[in-house]
Amino acid sequence: MGGTVNFKDFLNNKCESVFSHRDESELMEAKKKIKNYFMKNILEFCLTPKEKQIYLMKNREKLTHKEIAKTLGISKITSRNILYRANKKINRISKQFQEEE
């Protein structure tokens, strides 16, 4: 590749390495921190409290929609719909963030 690297390729390891093993390790840790910071801010500022709650229950706690519905007193369909909206927002924001100029 040579020259410039876009941010999306950088985060997804789709660029040639010009770093030593130690630098590569530090770079991977930095990428992880960037991704975590990015996701934390999306969850915190872009999702409604209910979207955030269901997103975390599904993705971090690995609960099924049936379990989420029972816990929150909603239907499975509502759980799915709210998660769909949350994922749609996350994907839209991620795409905007990854676009080059």
N, CA, C and O atoms as a MOPAC input file, in Angstrom:
PM7 MOZYME 1SCF
protein

 N      0.83000 1    -1.17700 1     0.00000 1
 C      0.00000 1     0.00000 1     0.00000 1
 C      0.86800 1     1.23200 1     0.00000 1
 O      0.85400 1     1.62200 1    -1.16700 1
 N      1.44400 1     1.85400 1     0.55500 1
 C      2.25000 1     3.02800 1     0.44600 1
 C      1.41100 1     4.28800 1     0.56800 1
 O      0.22100 1     4.28100 1     0.25400 1
 N      2.01900 1     5.35000 1     1.01600 1
 C      1.29600 1     6.60400 1     1.10900 1
 C      0.38700 1     6.65300 1     2.31500 1
 O      0.76700 1     6.27600 1     3.42300 1
 N     -0.83300 1     7.12900 1     2.07100 1
 C     -1.76700 1     7.30100 1     3.17400 1
 C     -2.63000 1     6.06600 1     3.37300 1
 O     -2.82200 1     5.26800 1     2.45600 1
 N     -3.13800 1     5.92600 1     4.56800 1
 C     -4.02400 1     4.82200 1     4.93400 1
 C     -5.28600 1     5.43600 1     5.50200 1
 O     -5.21500 1     6.33000 1     6.34500 1
 N     -6.46600 1     4.96000 1     5.04300 1
 C     -7.68000 1     5.51800 1     5.61900 1
 C     -7.95700 1     4.87900 1     6.97900 1
 O     -7.46600 1     3.79400 1     7.28900 1
 N     -8.74200 1     5.57200 1     7.76400 1
 C     -8.99100 1     5.16800 1     9.14800 1
 C     -9.65000 1     3.79600 1     9.24400 1
 O     -9.30800 1     3.00200 1    10.12000 1
 N    -10.59600 1     3.51400 1     8.34400 1
 C    -11.29200 1     2.22400 1     8.34700 1
 C    -10.29800 1     1.08400 1     8.13800 1
 O    -10.32700 1     0.09800 1     8.87500 1
 N     -9.41900 1     1.20700 1     7.14100 1
 C     -8.41500 1     0.16500 1     6.89600 1
 C     -7.46600 1     0.03500 1     8.08000 1
 O     -7.07100 1    -1.07100 1     8.44800 1
 N     -7.10300 1     1.15800 1     8.67000 1
 C     -6.22600 1     1.15000 1     9.84000 1
 C     -6.84200 1     0.34200 1    10.98400 1
 O     -6.17400 1    -0.49700 1    11.58900 1
 N     -8.13300 1     0.60300 1    11.27800 1
 C     -8.79200 1    -0.09300 1    12.38500 1
 C     -9.02500 1    -1.57000 1    12.08500 1
 O     -9.07300 1    -2.39200 1    13.00000 1
 N     -9.17000 1    -1.90600 1    10.81000 1
 C     -9.45300 1    -3.29500 1    10.43800 1
 C     -8.21500 1    -4.05600 1     9.98400 1
 O     -8.33000 1    -5.12100 1     9.37700 1
 N     -7.04200 1    -3.52500 1    10.27100 1
 C     -5.76900 1    -4.18500 1     9.95600 1
 C     -5.61800 1    -4.51400 1     8.47300 1
 O     -5.07500 1    -5.56300 1     8.12400 1
 N     -6.09000 1    -3.63500 1     7.60200 1
 C     -5.99600 1    -3.86700 1     6.16700 1
 C     -4.90200 1    -3.01700 1     5.53100 1
 O     -5.01400 1    -2.61100 1     4.37400 1
 N     -3.86500 1    -2.75700 1     6.27900 1
 C     -2.76300 1    -1.99300 1     5.71500 1
 C     -1.45700 1    -2.71400 1     6.04900 1
 O     -1.36100 1    -3.43900 1     7.03900 1
 N     -0.47000 1    -2.49900 1     5.20500 1
 C      0.81600 1    -3.14300 1     5.41300 1
 C      1.46600 1    -2.60300 1     6.67600 1
 O      1.32800 1    -1.42600 1     7.00800 1
 N      2.16500 1    -3.46700 1     7.36500 1
 C      2.83000 1    -3.05300 1     8.58900 1
 C      4.21300 1    -2.50500 1     8.29200 1
 O      4.97900 1    -3.09400 1     7.52900 1
 N      4.51900 1    -1.38900 1     8.89100 1
 C      5.85200 1    -0.80500 1     8.80200 1
 C      6.42500 1    -0.64800 1    10.21200 1
 O      7.35900 1     0.12100 1    10.43700 1
 N      5.85000 1    -1.38500 1    11.14500 1
 C      6.22700 1    -1.27300 1    12.54300 1
 C      6.97200 1    -2.51700 1    13.01700 1
 O      6.80000 1    -3.60300 1    12.46300 1
 N      7.79400 1    -2.35100 1    14.03800 1
 C      8.44200 1    -3.49100 1    14.67400 1
 C      7.39000 1    -4.26700 1    15.45700 1
 O      6.26200 1    -3.79800 1    15.61300 1
 N      7.74500 1    -5.43600 1    15.94500 1
 C      6.79600 1    -6.24900 1    16.71500 1
 C      6.28200 1    -5.48200 1    17.93000 1
 O      5.08700 1    -5.51900 1    18.22500 1
 N      7.16800 1    -4.79300 1    18.62900 1
 C      6.75700 1    -4.01300 1    19.81200 1
 C      5.82000 1    -2.87800 1    19.40700 1
 O      4.79200 1    -2.65200 1    20.04400 1
 N      6.18600 1    -2.17300 1    18.34600 1
 C      5.32300 1    -1.09400 1    17.85900 1
 C      3.97600 1    -1.64200 1    17.42700 1
 O      2.93900 1    -1.02900 1    17.68100 1
 N      3.98900 1    -2.80900 1    16.76700 1
 C      2.75400 1    -3.44800 1    16.30500 1
 C      1.85100 1    -3.76400 1    17.49400 1
 O      0.64000 1    -3.55500 1    17.42200 1
 N      2.42700 1    -4.26400 1    18.58100 1
 C      1.66600 1    -4.57700 1    19.78800 1
 C      1.05700 1    -3.30900 1    20.38600 1
 O     -0.10700 1    -3.30200 1    20.78700 1
 N      1.84000 1    -2.25200 1    20.44200 1
 C      1.33600 1    -0.98500 1    20.96800 1
 C      0.25200 1    -0.41500 1    20.06200 1
 O     -0.72400 1     0.16300 1    20.54000 1
 N      0.42400 1    -0.57900 1    18.76500 1
 C     -0.57100 1    -0.10500 1    17.80500 1
 C     -1.88900 1    -0.87000 1    17.98000 1
 O     -2.96300 1    -0.27000 1    17.94800 1
 N     -1.80800 1    -2.16600 1    18.16000 1
 C     -3.01800 1    -2.97500 1    18.36000 1
 C     -3.74800 1    -2.53900 1    19.62700 1
 O     -4.97700 1    -2.47100 1    19.64500 1
 N     -3.00400 1    -2.24900 1    20.67400 1
 C     -3.61700 1    -1.78300 1    21.92000 1
 C     -4.27900 1    -0.42100 1    21.71900 1
 O     -5.36500 1    -0.17000 1    22.24200 1
 N     -3.62700 1     0.44800 1    20.96800 1
 C     -4.20500 1     1.76000 1    20.67800 1
 C     -5.49000 1     1.62100 1    19.86000 1
 O     -6.46800 1     2.32100 1    20.12400 1
 N     -5.49700 1     0.72800 1    18.87400 1
 C     -6.69800 1     0.48200 1    18.06600 1
 C     -7.84600 1     0.00200 1    18.94200 1
 O     -8.98700 1     0.43600 1    18.78200 1
 N     -7.53400 1    -0.89600 1    19.86700 1
 C     -8.54600 1    -1.43500 1    20.77100 1
 C     -9.15000 1    -0.31800 1    21.62400 1
 O    -10.36400 1    -0.26400 1    21.82100 1
 N     -8.29800 1     0.56400 1    22.12300 1
 C     -8.76600 1     1.68200 1    22.94500 1
 C     -9.63600 1     2.63300 1    22.12900 1
 O    -10.65300 1     3.12100 1    22.62100 1
 N     -9.24400 1     2.89600 1    20.88900 1
 C    -10.02400 1     3.78200 1    20.01700 1
 C    -11.40300 1     3.19000 1    19.78000 1
 O    -12.40800 1     3.88900 1    19.90700 1
 N    -11.46000 1     1.90600 1    19.43500 1
 C    -12.74500 1     1.24500 1    19.18400 1
 C    -13.62300 1     1.25700 1    20.43000 1
 O    -14.81900 1     1.53600 1    20.34100 1
 N    -13.04600 1     0.95800 1    21.58500 1
 C    -13.81200 1     0.95200 1    22.83200 1
 C    -14.34300 1     2.34100 1    23.17000 1
 O    -15.49300 1     2.48100 1    23.58700 1
 N    -13.51700 1     3.36200 1    22.99400 1
 C    -13.93300 1     4.73800 1    23.26400 1
 C    -15.05800 1     5.13900 1    22.31700 1
 O    -16.04100 1     5.75300 1    22.73200 1
 N    -14.90900 1     4.79000 1    21.05300 1
 C    -15.90200 1     5.09400 1    20.04200 1
 C    -17.24400 1     4.45000 1    20.39100 1
 O    -18.27800 1     5.11800 1    20.36500 1
 N    -17.23300 1     3.14500 1    20.72100 1
 C    -18.46900 1     2.44100 1    21.05400 1
 C    -19.09800 1     2.99200 1    22.32900 1
 O    -20.31800 1     3.13800 1    22.40400 1
 N    -18.28800 1     3.29500 1    23.31600 1
 C    -18.81300 1     3.84300 1    24.57000 1
 C    -19.55800 1     5.14000 1    24.31600 1
 O    -20.63200 1     5.36800 1    24.87200 1
 N    -18.98500 1     5.98800 1    23.47400 1
 C    -19.62000 1     7.26900 1    23.18700 1
 C    -20.87400 1     7.12000 1    22.34600 1
 O    -21.83900 1     7.86000 1    22.53900 1
 N    -20.87700 1     6.17700 1    21.41700 1
 C    -22.10500 1     5.92700 1    20.65100 1
 C    -23.20200 1     5.47000 1    21.60200 1
 O    -24.32200 1     5.97900 1    21.55600 1
 N    -22.88200 1     4.51000 1    22.46400 1
 C    -23.88600 1     3.99100 1    23.39500 1
 C    -24.38100 1     5.08300 1    24.32900 1
 O    -25.56900 1     5.14800 1    24.64300 1
 N    -23.48000 1     5.92700 1    24.76800 1
 C    -23.81600 1     6.94700 1    25.76000 1
 C    -24.61500 1     8.10200 1    25.18000 1
 O    -25.54700 1     8.58800 1    25.81900 1
 N    -24.26500 1     8.54700 1    23.98100 1
 C    -24.83200 1     9.78600 1    23.46000 1
 C    -25.78600 1     9.62400 1    22.28300 1
 O    -26.51400 1    10.56200 1    21.95700 1
 N    -25.80400 1     8.48000 1    21.64900 1
 C    -26.60000 1     8.33300 1    20.43000 1
 C    -27.79500 1     7.39900 1    20.57500 1
 O    -28.70200 1     7.41700 1    19.74200 1
 N    -27.80300 1     6.59600 1    21.61000 1
 C    -28.91400 1     5.66400 1    21.81400 1
 C    -29.80400 1     6.16300 1    22.94600 1
 O    -29.34100 1     6.83400 1    23.86800 1
 N    -31.08000 1     5.82500 1    22.86000 1
 C    -31.96800 1     6.11400 1    23.98100 1
 C    -31.58900 1     5.19000 1    25.13700 1
 O    -30.91900 1     4.18100 1    24.91500 1
 N    -31.99600 1     5.50700 1    26.35100 1
 C    -31.68700 1     4.61300 1    27.47400 1
 C    -32.18300 1     3.17500 1    27.23400 1
 O    -31.48500 1     2.21900 1    27.57200 1
 N    -33.36700 1     3.02100 1    26.65900 1
 C    -33.91400 1     1.67700 1    26.40700 1
 C    -33.09900 1     0.94800 1    25.32900 1
 O    -32.83200 1    -0.24700 1    25.45300 1
 N    -32.70700 1     1.66800 1    24.27600 1
 C    -31.87800 1     1.05600 1    23.22800 1
 C    -30.54200 1     0.60100 1    23.80500 1
 O    -30.07100 1    -0.49900 1    23.51800 1
 N    -29.94900 1     1.45000 1    24.61200 1
 C    -28.67000 1     1.10600 1    25.23400 1
 C    -28.82400 1    -0.11600 1    26.13500 1
 O    -28.00500 1    -1.03400 1    26.09100 1
 N    -29.86700 1    -0.12300 1    26.94200 1
 C    -30.09800 1    -1.23500 1    27.86700 1
 C    -30.25100 1    -2.55700 1    27.10900 1
 O    -29.62200 1    -3.55500 1    27.46300 1
 N    -31.07300 1    -2.56100 1    26.08400 1
 C    -31.30700 1    -3.79700 1    25.33200 1
 C    -30.06200 1    -4.18800 1    24.54100 1
 O    -29.73400 1    -5.37100 1    24.45900 1
 N    -29.37100 1    -3.22100 1    23.96300 1
 C    -28.13100 1    -3.51500 1    23.23700 1
 C    -27.12600 1    -4.20400 1    24.16200 1
 O    -26.51700 1    -5.20500 1    23.78600 1
 N    -26.95500 1    -3.67100 1    25.36000 1
 C    -25.99900 1    -4.25600 1    26.30600 1
 C    -26.45300 1    -5.62500 1    26.80300 1
 O    -25.63600 1    -6.53200 1    26.95900 1
 N    -27.74000 1    -5.77500 1    27.05000 1
 C    -28.24800 1    -7.07600 1    27.50000 1
 C    -28.01800 1    -8.14600 1    26.42800 1
 O    -27.66900 1    -9.28400 1    26.74100 1
 N    -28.21500 1    -7.77500 1    25.18700 1
 C    -28.06500 1    -8.72800 1    24.08600 1
 C    -26.59700 1    -9.00700 1    23.78000 1
 O    -26.21600 1   -10.16100 1    23.58400 1
 N    -25.77600 1    -7.97400 1    23.73600 1
 C    -24.39700 1    -8.12600 1    23.28100 1
 C    -23.36900 1    -8.37000 1    24.38200 1
 O    -22.37600 1    -9.05900 1    24.14900 1
 N    -23.58200 1    -7.83300 1    25.54700 1
 C    -22.61900 1    -8.06200 1    26.63600 1
 C    -23.04400 1    -9.21100 1    27.53700 1
 O    -22.23800 1   -10.07000 1    27.89600 1
 N    -24.32800 1    -9.21400 1    27.89700 1
 C    -24.81600 1   -10.26200 1    28.78800 1
 C    -25.23600 1   -11.51200 1    28.03000 1
 O    -25.48300 1   -12.55700 1    28.63200 1
 N    -25.31600 1   -11.40400 1    26.70600 1
 C    -25.66000 1   -12.52800 1    25.82000 1
 C    -27.02900 1   -13.12700 1    26.12700 1
 O    -27.22300 1   -14.33900 1    26.02400 1
 N    -27.97700 1   -12.26800 1    26.50500 1
 C    -29.33100 1   -12.74200 1    26.77400 1
 C    -30.09500 1   -12.90700 1    25.46100 1
 O    -29.80600 1   -12.23100 1    24.47300 1
 N    -31.06200 1   -13.80200 1    25.46300 1
 C    -31.92900 1   -13.97200 1    24.29800 1
 C    -33.00800 1   -12.89300 1    24.34500 1
 O    -33.19700 1   -12.23500 1    25.36800 1
 N    -33.71200 1   -12.72000 1    23.23000 1
 C    -34.80400 1   -11.73900 1    23.22600 1
 C    -35.90400 1   -12.16200 1    24.19900 1
 O    -36.56900 1   -11.31300 1    24.79300 1
 N    -36.09100 1   -13.44600 1    24.35900 1
 C    -37.09000 1   -13.93900 1    25.31000 1
 C    -36.70200 1   -13.53100 1    26.73600 1
 O    -37.54900 1   -13.08700 1    27.51100 1
 N    -35.41700 1   -13.68600 1    27.07700 1
 C    -34.93300 1   -13.31300 1    28.41300 1
 C    -35.00600 1   -11.79800 1    28.62800 1
 O    -35.38500 1   -11.32900 1    29.70100 1
 N    -34.64200 1   -11.05100 1    27.60100 1
 C    -34.71200 1    -9.58500 1    27.69200 1
 C    -36.15500 1    -9.15000 1    27.90200 1
 O    -36.44700 1    -8.31500 1    28.75800 1
 N    -37.05500 1    -9.72800 1    27.10700 1
 C    -38.47800 1    -9.37900 1    27.19800 1
 C    -39.02500 1    -9.65600 1    28.59200 1
 O    -39.73400 1    -8.83100 1    29.16800 1
 N    -38.69100 1   -10.81900 1    29.12300 1
 C    -39.18100 1   -11.18600 1    30.45200 1
 C    -38.63000 1   -10.23200 1    31.51700 1
 O    -39.36700 1    -9.78500 1    32.39600 1
 N    -37.33900 1    -9.92600 1    31.43200 1
 C    -36.70000 1    -9.03800 1    32.40600 1
 C    -37.29600 1    -7.63500 1    32.38100 1
 O    -37.50200 1    -7.01800 1    33.42600 1
 N    -37.57200 1    -7.13700 1    31.17300 1
 C    -38.03800 1    -5.75700 1    31.03500 1
 C    -39.56000 1    -5.62200 1    30.96500 1
 O    -40.09300 1    -4.51300 1    30.95500 1
 N    -40.24700 1    -6.75500 1    30.91800 1
 C    -41.70500 1    -6.70200 1    30.84400 1
 C    -42.21000 1    -6.20100 1    29.49700 1
 O    -43.20900 1    -5.48600 1    29.42300 1
 N    -41.51000 1    -6.58500 1    28.43500 1
 C    -41.91300 1    -6.21800 1    27.08100 1
 C    -42.01700 1    -7.49500 1    26.24500 1
 O    -41.65300 1    -8.57500 1    26.70800 1
 N    -42.51100 1    -7.36800 1    25.02500 1
 C    -42.60600 1    -8.55300 1    24.15700 1
 C    -41.26500 1    -8.80100 1    23.46000 1
 O    -40.40900 1    -7.91800 1    23.39000 1
 N    -41.10600 1   -10.01900 1    22.95000 1
 C    -39.89300 1   -10.34600 1    22.19200 1
 C    -39.79500 1    -9.46600 1    20.94500 1
 O    -38.70600 1    -9.03900 1    20.56400 1
 N    -40.91900 1    -9.20500 1    20.32500 1
 C    -40.93200 1    -8.36300 1    19.12100 1
 C    -40.44600 1    -6.95300 1    19.44900 1
 O    -39.67800 1    -6.36400 1    18.68900 1
 N    -40.89300 1    -6.41800 1    20.57700 1
 C    -40.44600 1    -5.08300 1    20.99400 1
 C    -38.94700 1    -5.08100 1    21.24800 1
 O    -38.24600 1    -4.15200 1    20.84800 1
 N    -38.46100 1    -6.11200 1    21.90600 1
 C    -37.02100 1    -6.23500 1    22.15400 1
 C    -36.25500 1    -6.25100 1    20.83600 1
 O    -35.25100 1    -5.55400 1    20.68600 1
 N    -36.72400 1    -7.03900 1    19.89500 1
 C    -36.06800 1    -7.12000 1    18.57500 1
 C    -36.10600 1    -5.77300 1    17.85200 1
 O    -35.11100 1    -5.34300 1    17.26800 1
 N    -37.25900 1    -5.11900 1    17.89700 1
 C    -37.40100 1    -3.83300 1    17.21100 1
 C    -36.47300 1    -2.76400 1    17.80000 1
 O    -35.85500 1    -1.99300 1    17.06600 1
 N    -36.38700 1    -2.73100 1    19.11700 1
 C    -35.52000 1    -1.75000 1    19.77300 1
 C    -34.05900 1    -2.04900 1    19.46800 1
 O    -33.27800 1    -1.13200 1    19.21200 1
 N    -33.68400 1    -3.31900 1    19.49300 1
 C    -32.30600 1    -3.68800 1    19.15500 1
 C    -32.00700 1    -3.34400 1    17.69700 1
 O    -30.91500 1    -2.86900 1    17.38500 1
 N    -32.95400 1    -3.57600 1    16.81800 1
 C    -32.78100 1    -3.22800 1    15.40900 1
 C    -32.50200 1    -1.72700 1    15.25700 1
 O    -31.59100 1    -1.33000 1    14.53100 1
 N    -33.29500 1    -0.89800 1    15.94900 1
 C    -33.08800 1     0.55400 1    15.88700 1
 C    -31.70600 1     0.94200 1    16.42000 1
 O    -31.02400 1     1.78900 1    15.84300 1
 N    -31.30400 1     0.31600 1    17.52200 1
 C    -29.99300 1     0.60900 1    18.10700 1
 C    -28.88200 1     0.23300 1    17.13200 1
 O    -27.95300 1     1.01300 1    16.92100 1
 N    -28.96900 1    -0.94700 1    16.54200 1
 C    -27.94300 1    -1.39000 1    15.59100 1
 C    -27.91600 1    -0.50000 1    14.35500 1
 O    -26.84900 1    -0.21000 1    13.81500 1
 N    -29.08200 1    -0.07300 1    13.91300 1
 C    -29.16300 1     0.81000 1    12.75700 1
 C    -28.45600 1     2.13400 1    13.04200 1
 O    -27.72000 1     2.63800 1    12.19400 1
 N    -28.67500 1     2.69700 1    14.23300 1
 C    -28.00500 1     3.93900 1    14.61700 1
 C    -26.48900 1     3.74200 1    14.69100 1
 O    -25.72000 1     4.56000 1    14.18500 1
 N    -26.07500 1     2.64800 1    15.32700 1
 C    -24.63900 1     2.36500 1    15.47300 1
 C    -23.98800 1     2.21500 1    14.10200 1
 O    -22.91400 1     2.76500 1    13.86100 1
 N    -24.62700 1     1.48000 1    13.21100 1
 C    -24.07000 1     1.27200 1    11.86900 1
 C    -24.00100 1     2.57200 1    11.08200 1
 O    -23.01600 1     2.82500 1    10.38800 1
 N    -25.04300 1     3.40200 1    11.18300 1
 C    -25.05900 1     4.68100 1    10.47200 1
 C    -23.92500 1     5.57900 1    10.96800 1
 O    -23.21600 1     6.18800 1    10.16600 1
 N    -23.76000 1     5.65800 1    12.26000 1
 C    -22.71100 1     6.50200 1    12.83400 1
 C    -21.33600 1     5.93500 1    12.49800 1
 O    -20.41500 1     6.68900 1    12.18500 1
 N    -21.19200 1     4.62700 1    12.56100 1
 C    -19.91300 1     3.99600 1    12.21600 1
 C    -19.51200 1     4.29200 1    10.77800 1
 O    -18.35000 1     4.58700 1    10.49600 1
 N    -20.48100 1     4.21100 1     9.86800 1
 C    -20.20000 1     4.49500 1     8.46000 1
 C    -19.76800 1     5.93700 1     8.28100 1
 O    -18.82800 1     6.20800 1     7.53300 1
 N    -20.43100 1     6.86900 1     8.95000 1
 C    -20.06700 1     8.28500 1     8.85100 1
 C    -18.65200 1     8.50100 1     9.38400 1
 O    -17.87400 1     9.26800 1     8.81800 1
 N    -18.33400 1     7.81800 1    10.47200 1
 C    -17.03800 1     7.96400 1    11.11000 1
 C    -15.92300 1     7.41500 1    10.22700 1
 O    -14.81200 1     7.94600 1    10.21500 1
 N    -16.22500 1     6.35200 1     9.49200 1
 C    -15.19800 1     5.66900 1     8.69500 1
 C    -15.01500 1     6.26900 1     7.31000 1
 O    -14.01200 1     6.00200 1     6.64700 1
 N    -15.96900 1     7.07500 1     6.86600 1
 C    -15.84700 1     7.65700 1     5.52700 1
 C    -14.65800 1     8.59700 1     5.45400 1
 O    -14.31400 1     9.28700 1     6.41400 1
 N    -14.05400 1     8.59600 1     4.29400 1
 C    -12.97300 1     9.54500 1     4.05500 1
 C    -13.59100 1    10.83000 1     3.54400 1
 O    -14.52500 1    10.80200 1     2.74300 1
 N    -13.08900 1    11.91900 1     3.99100 1
 C    -13.53500 1    13.25300 1     3.61400 1
 C    -14.75200 1    13.13200 1     2.79000 1
 O    -15.30700 1    14.14100 1     2.35600 1

